[in-house]
Amino acid sequence: MTPKEKAKELVDKYYGLVNHPTPNWKFKAKECALIAVDEIIKSNPTYPWAKDVGAKAQGLYENVIFPTNYWRDVKSEILQL
């Protein structure tokens, strides 16, 4: 799933939770998604074992070993929504 697709998916999920007759529903849904992504980034997930299983050769190195790069891209896409 691309960062753009993941950003939309997260905001849509949170929209379902905050979908009340309020003028700032979109802002609230984005804020919830940003909080979730920030928590993932702060947890700093890394998978150094992936280096040993050939992830680099398959072109997956950056997002497998350093998934925070992916989540930073998702955050950027959420901000653009």
C-alpha positions in Angstrom: 0.0 0.0 0.0 1.4 3.4 -0.9 1.8 6.1 1.7 -0.9 8.1 0.0 -3.3 5.1 0.1 -2.5 4.5 3.7 -3.0 8.1 4.6 -6.5 8.1 3.0 -7.4 4.8 4.7 -6.4 6.1 8.2 -8.3 9.4 7.8 -11.3 7.5 6.5 -11.3 5.2 9.4 -11.1 8.0 11.9 -13.8 9.9 10.0 -16.1 7.0 10.8 -15.4 7.6 14.5 -15.8 11.3 14.5 -18.6 11.6 11.9 -20.9 13.9 13.9 -22.7 17.0 12.6 -19.7 19.3 13.2 -18.0 21.7 10.8 -14.5 20.4 11.7 -15.0 16.7 11.2 -12.2 16.5 8.6 -9.8 18.3 10.9 -10.6 15.9 13.7 -10.2 12.8 11.6 -6.8 14.1 10.3 -5.7 14.9 13.8 -6.5 11.4 15.0 -4.7 9.8 12.1 -1.6 12.0 12.8 -1.6 11.0 16.4 -1.6 7.4 15.4 1.2 7.8 12.9 3.3 9.9 15.3 3.0 7.1 17.9 4.2 4.6 15.3 7.2 6.8 14.4 8.1 7.4 18.1 8.2 3.7 18.6 11.0 3.6 16.0 10.3 0.2 14.5 13.3 -1.3 12.8 13.8 -4.8 11.4 17.6 -5.3 11.1 17.0 -9.0 10.4 15.5 -8.1 7.1 19.0 -7.2 5.9 19.9 -10.8 6.3 17.0 -12.2 4.3 17.8 -10.3 1.1 15.3 -7.4 1.4 17.9 -5.1 -0.1 18.2 -7.3 -3.2 14.5 -7.2 -3.7 14.4 -3.3 -3.5 12.6 -3.3 -0.2 15.5 -2.3 2.0 14.4 1.2 3.1 10.8 0.4 4.0 11.5 -3.0 5.5 14.5 -2.1 7.6 13.5 1.4 8.4 9.6 1.5 8.2 9.7 4.9 9.9 10.5 6.3 6.4 7.2 4.9 5.2 5.3 6.3 8.1 6.9 9.7 7.7 5.7 9.6 4.1 2.2 8.6 5.3 2.2 11.6 7.7 3.2 13.9 4.9 0.3 12.6 2.8 -2.2 13.1 5.7 -1.1 16.7 6.0 -1.8 17.2 2.3 -5.4 15.8 2.5 
